[in-house]
Amino acid sequence: MEFLKDIWNLIKERKKWWLIPAVIVLFLIGALIFLSSGSAVAPFIYTVF
């Protein structure tokens, strides 16, 4: 959680608001890979990438 606080402080202090969509997309891709790694959906997810 400290890492997320550091990123938020960087965005807030340096006015790098364009980083928010990039962070969200990276988080969603990571969550998708993590959640689908043990399921039957995994082969279909990996063909997308």
MARGU-930633 format. One record per residue: x, y, z of N, C-alpha, C in turn. Coordinates in steps of 0.1 Angstrom, whole numbers, padded with zeros to 4 digits, always signed. Example, Ala and Ser with C-alpha at 12.3 -4.5 7.8 and 13.67 -1.06 7.14 Angstrom:
BEGIN
+0132-0057+0078+0123-0045+0078+0132-0033+0078/+0128-0022+0071+0137-0011+0071+0129+0000+0079/
//
This chain:
BEGIN
+0008-0012+0000+0000+0000+0000+0009+0013+0000/+0020+0012+0005+0029+0023+0006+0033+0027-0009/+0034+0018-0017+0038+0020-0031+0027+0029-0038/+0014+0025-0035+0003+0032-0041+0002+0046-0035/+0005+0048-0023+0005+0061-0017+0016+0070-0023/+0028+0064-0026+0039+0071-0032+0035+0076-0046/+0028+0067-0054+0024+0070-0067+0014+0082-0067/+0004+0081-0057-0006+0091-0056+0000+0104-0053/+0010+0104-0044+0017+0117-0040+0024+0123-0052/+0031+0114-0060+0038+0119-0072+0028+0126-0081/+0017+0119-0084+0007+0125-0093+0001+0138-0088/-0001+0138-0075-0007+0150-0069+0002+0162-0068/+0015+0160-0064+0024+0170-0062+0030+0176-0076/+0032+0167-0085+0038+0171-0098+0028+0173-0109/+0015+0172-0106+0005+0175-0115+0006+0166-0128/+0009+0153-0125+0010+0144-0137-0003+0136-0138/-0014+0143-0141-0027+0137-0141-0028+0127-0153/-0020+0128-0163-0021+0119-0174-0016+0105-0170/-0010+0103-0159-0005+0090-0154-0017+0081-0149/-0028+0087-0145-0039+0080-0138-0044+0069-0148/-0048+0072-0160-0053+0061-0169-0042+0050-0171/-0030+0054-0172-0019+0043-0174-0019+0034-0162/-0019+0040-0150-0019+0032-0138-0031+0023-0137/-0043+0028-0140-0055+0020-0140-0055+0008-0150/-0050+0011-0162-0049+0000-0172-0039-0010-0168/-0028-0007-0162-0018-0016-0158-0024-0025-0146/-0031-0018-0137-0037-0026-0126-0048-0035-0131/-0056-0031-0141-0066-0040-0146-0060-0052-0154/-0050-0050-0161-0043-0061-0168-0037-0071-0158/-0031-0066-0148-0025-0074-0138-0036-0082-0131/-0047-0076-0127-0058-0083-0121-0064-0093-0130/-0065-0090-0142-0071-0100-0152-0062-0112-0153/-0049-0110-0154-0040-0122-0155-0040-0130-0142/-0040-0123-0130-0040-0129-0117-0052-0138-0115/-0064-0132-0118-0077-0139-0116-0079-0150-0126/-0074-0149-0138-0077-0160-0148-0066-0170-0148/-0056-0169-0140-0045-0179-0142-0049-0193-0138/-0058-0195-0129-0062-0208-0124-0075-0213-0129/-0081-0206-0139-0094-0210-0143-0094-0215-0157/-0106-0219-0162-0107-0225-0175-0107-0214-0186/-0108-0201-0182-0108-0190-0191-0094-0186-0195/-0084-0191-0188-0070-0187-0191-0066-0189-0205/-0069-0200-0212-0064-0201-0226-0070-0190-0235/-0083-0186-0232-0089-0175-0240-0083-0162-0237/-0079-0159-0225-0073-0146-0221-0060-0145-0228/-0052-0156-0228-0038-0155-0233-0038-0153-0248/-0049-0158-0255-0049-0156-0270-0052-0141-0273/-0057-0133-0264-0060-0119-0266-0046-0112-0267/-0037-0116-0258-0024-0109-0258-0014-0116-0267/
//
